[in-house]
Structure formats: C-alpha cells, structure tokens
Amino acid sequence: MKLPIYIIVLLIVGLTIGVGVGSMFFPQTITFTQTSIETKTLTERLIEKMTETRTVSIPTTLYSTSTLTIRQTLTLTTTKTTTSISPSFLTITLTKRIYPGETETVLVTDSGSGYKDTRPFTLNETSDLKIIVKIYPTTDLKYVSFHWYLYILELEKWIKDGSINEESGAFEFYAARIPPGNYYVKVLSANCKWEIKVEKIA
C-alpha cells in the first residue's frame, strides 16, 4: 500500500519537530574527545650586555651682550745659535817702490835721439817741476821736431806735455802742482839729438 507523498512529508516534518522539542526538554550528555597537536618552535636568544659610550657634540649658539676676554699663554722656544769668532789679525805688507832722484832737486836726466822713455822718478809730495830741454839739429831746422809727455808710471797715463818744432837750443817748461807718485818722461823726436832734465822747484 502506497502512502501518499504529503503524508510522508508530514511525517518527516513531525519527526523533526518532535526530536527538536524532545531535545529541549530532555537534554542528553554528549562526550567529545578532541586531540590537539600544538607545534612550538623554540628559538634561543643570546643577549650580550654591551656598554657603549658616545660623545655627542651639540653646537650651541650663545648670544650675549657681554665682552668675552680670552687669555692665551703662548710659549715660544727660541734656538739661538752663537758663532764665536776669534779675533785674527791680517798683516798686509805694501811694498812701495821708490825711485830716488839724482840729487835733491834734479829728479832725472837723460839724452838720446828719436823715441825714448826716461827712467822713473818719485815725488814724495805735491811739487812744481821744471823741464829743461836742449835740442841739437841733425838736419835742416824745418825738419826738427821734439815732444815730451810726463807719464804716471802705474797708470800709463800722461798729465803734462810740451813740444818744440823747427828750433834748436835750450828750452824750459813748467808743470805746476804735480801730486805725489811715480813718473817718467816719454820723448818723441825727429832729426835731432836732445838732452832733458827734470828738476823739482824748491
């Protein structure tokens, strides 16, 4: 015998309602067994105690109307080098050549023809000189010439001179204020023989 579908549905609904109502008024004890697996990871931490010292420079700007005086002590190290010089003496010997005159007043006499230098003579002080010349022609007078020069021996420089042309006989020349030193007379002549004498005027 087949039950109609709506009866089956009603039975299922009633059964569901009955179980629900029964469980409310007649509670049951249900035991659950639960297995829990817990995995723990242990990490060992090593804490090292460290002491750190830091020096921090913090710029500070100071505004003040007062006068700041800084006193600084400066130490100077001076190295002094002293050179000791022993006194020494240098001896210089100056040799001055003296050419003495023939007498006190006659410094030099000489003679010749053509070109010639007399021997040197020395003046020890500023002096006036007299130069005496004698000419002896060897040909016609118009060809006769005679010239003398007073030379400083060391400098080879002449300071006084005199000349005679187309004449014969004795002649005098004067050289004033000749300074001390060594001198000689250079003679240039042509067509004559000559004599010369240098005297110091007292």
Residue, then its C-alpha position, 0 to 999 in steps of 0.5 A: m500500500k502506497l502512502p501518499i507523498y504529503i503524508i510522508v512529508l508530514l511525517i518527516v516534518g513531525l519527526t523533526i519537530g518532535v526530536g527538536v522539542g524532545s531535545m529541549f526538554f530532555p537534554q542528553t550528555i554528549t562526550f567529545t574527545q578532541t586531540s590537539i597537536e600544538t607545534k612550538t618552535l623554540t628559538e634561543r636568544l643570546i643577549e650580550k650586555m654591551t656598554e657603549t659610550r658616545t660623545v655627542s657634540i651639540p653646537t650651541t649658539l650663545y648670544s650675549t651682550s657681554t665682552l668675552t676676554i680670552r687669555q692665551t699663554l703662548t710659549l715660544t722656544t727660541t734656538k739661538t745659535t752663537t758663532s764665536i769668532s776669534p779675533s785674527f789679525l791680517t798683516i798686509t805688507l805694501t811694498k812701495r817702490i821708490y825711485p830716488g832722484e839724482t840729487e835733491t832737486v834734479l829728479v832725472t836726466d837723460s839724452g838720446s835721439g828719436y823715441k825714448d822713455t826716461r827712467p822713473f822718478t818719485l815725488n814724495e809730495t805735491s811739487d812744481l817741476k821744471i823741464i829743461v830741454k836742449i835740442y841739437p839739429t841733425t838736419d835742416l831746422k824745418y825738419v826738427s821736431f821734439h815732444w815730451y809727455l810726463y807719464i804716471l808710471e802705474l797708470e800709463k797715463w800722461i798729465k803734462d806735455g810740451s813740444i818744440n818744432e823747427e828750433s834748436g837750443a835750450f828750452e824750459f817748461y813748467a808743470a805746476r802742482i804735480p801730486p805725489g807718485n811715480y813718473y817718467v818722461k816719454v820723448l818723441s823726436a825727429n832729426c835731432k839729438w836732445e838732452i832733458k832734465v827734470e828738476k823739482i822747484a824748491 
